[in-house]
Amino acid sequence: MNPVLEVLAFLGTLLYAYAEALVKLLLPAKRKTVRGELVLVTGAARGLGRATAREFARRQSRLVLWDVEAHGLKETAAQCEGLGATVHTFVVDCSKREEIYSTAEKVKKDIGDVSILVNNAGVIATADLLSTQDHQVEKTFEVNILAHIWTTRAFLPTMMKNNHGHIVTVASAAGQFVTSFMVAYW
């Protein structure tokens, strides 16, 4: 393509993007309500999962909370119930595919169709490459990558059938930077 045309195409695209941003700034879209939606949050016992669950509770969603750590899960549930949310908890080891699938079936059967899935569960082994043990690397991949696939496969078909739903995948910026003692965290 002609360099002059390329520059003109770039400038046109840039101008369009700025105009679109200005319109969206001045006329913001109405925010979607999540009131009454059934939201499943993995890794809900602490950290970002707990904060996410609390925010959905504030917005009057119904919650299904999963984590491997029962005590923290109970604390998160109590906080969310204190905000007025209906909460169901399940102790789930997201590194185990069959546990994900069987618990997903219980959720669908006993509670209903999940319309928002927040794949948040994550683990990390902090050690250098030679000190990180094989099972730690495997666990990181099972929870941080494969679990997202298994949970999505468990709930996406119903979302597609209902033509309604969202899947949110939480990832850490630490995977984008060189971080000492976090070799298995890719």
Disulfide bonds with the S-S distance in Angstrom:
none
